[in-house]
Amino acid sequence: MKFGIFYELQLPRPWVAGDELRLYQNALSQMELADKLGYDHAWVVEHHFLEEYSHSPSPESFLAAASQRTRNIRLGHGILQLTTNHPARVAERVAVLDLLSNGRCEFGMGESASITELTPFGRDMETKKEVFEEAVAAIFPMFKDAGSEHHGKYFDIPLRNVVPKPVQKPHPPLWMACSQLPTIERAGRHGFGALGFQFVSADAAHAWVHAYYNAMTKRLHKLADYQINPNMALVSFFMCAKTDEEARARADGATFFQFALRFYGASQNRQRPAPYTINMWDEYNKWKRDNPEAQEAALRGGLIGSPETIRRKLKRFQSSHIDQVILLNQAGKNSHEHICESLELFGREVMPEFQNDPAQAAWKHGVMSGQIKLEEIDTEAFTDRYGKLAINVAPAKAAG
């Protein structure tokens, strides 16, 4: 099992001068620490206009900076939005990061799930899947040592040689954002690694692992000429401390993260309120005061607890054959000091036990070679992306 760290670069209100500078510099320091501790991957999102929830519109810049402060950790676009970026610009950015990091780039792709992001770039919810798939077809010829052209419905690109080329051949490992659980099966069908941005139980993980690998081995349908990447990663809320009580006290950001997802998700097409009309942190604290039991339940989920508690939970994910667990530590107002202490404690006392797992490698080889036949599990019971302990939120109206 591999372990990643995950960044939305959240910044709840109230904002004061220097907050964004501190946010970025702390995140870089955390990534440098994770590299020294032996974490496998660092993933950074691309989002636009999402106040408080994500201040990360330029992951390629952040990851380029991280590439100069780290040596071994893989640097992942988790993800680049193919709907709001031109295919040539995507290919260029991926190649440059691969060069700067000496071949450590991971190329995650996605569509965006909100008209707040899509509309300013001339895209919409109805066609975003088509745009995504056409962009995939346009991008991968650009990594080859020749010129390429593309003439389609959404992109018309004359013959050009996109330079530079990535270090990794034929290209960095490919991933697809799976913001809704059924897209995990879609990622498998297209041969992409699945970046599962949801927070599911080990039972649900077991079912979706089967759906993913069955789609890849039985129903593979590549969108272009690329190398498949059979890997399934799931994001989990995370905070490790000496005791469960201390970990939960430090992990308030995990509940804020869930609150923001539910708050936005309840709006049509996940549209965000107009700028400066909603204070998400105030809304969250109102909800928390009214729902103390729900908040406590949410903090019992994920990988939040002592090393022994997290070790016990990880063993269940290990039995589900998850390839990578991505740890969401930077959320809400979780402090830099607590995030670093959490990374250190987990990296020292838990992670080494799970990182080298010959049984997982043998299982995957058996599945991909056809020696192991996986059961077709009905995933209908496992479609809630938030999990059994998740909170419920009704969106508030913007201030008039």
Summary of the structure (lengths in Angstrom):
residues: 400
radius of gyration: 20.3
end to end distance: 49.4
largest distance: 62.0
contacts: 1353
relative contact order: 0.15
helix: 45%
strand: 15%
